[in-house]
Amino acid sequence: MDTEQQAIENPQQQLPANNSGTAQEISHKSRLIAFLLCTFAGYVGAHNFYVGRIRRGIIQLLLIVSSFIVYFCSLLYLVLSNVDNPDAADAVFVGVFISLIPIMATAIWIFVDWIMILAGAFKDKQKRPLKNWSVND
């Protein structure tokens, strides 16, 4: 029986010793829940809040909120400015482009987290890897 299967059957069990010779504990958080949260609510950092990485979740949430604020402010500027003003369209284009930068950065971050969860390398607040797919732990 492999180590990961033993850890699933007995969540209190530890992984074998790592390179430093100390045993590595397994997180009690569900890998399935973290995967689903990352897939469907990753932009608001839900998977990071779930595993206790509050600072990372807040950073992801702030990136998305700030990008929407910039986006809506640029649209509001277009609505409130003179329609004949060619500078208004340029300002809106720049505002929309700037708002896409944090969205794309967050998308890449979420994709990396998603891959790490699938690979079993994603860790909780105590630096313990999420290995168990079961939800009842």
Buried (B, 14 or more C-beta within 10 A) or exposed (E): EEEBEEBBEEBEEBBEEEEEEEEBBBBEBBBBBBBBBBEEBBBBBBBBBBBBBEEBBEBBBEBBEBBEEBBEEBBEEBEEBEEEEEEBEEBBEEBBEBBBEBBEEBEEBBEEBBEBBEEBEBBBBEEBBBBBBEEEB
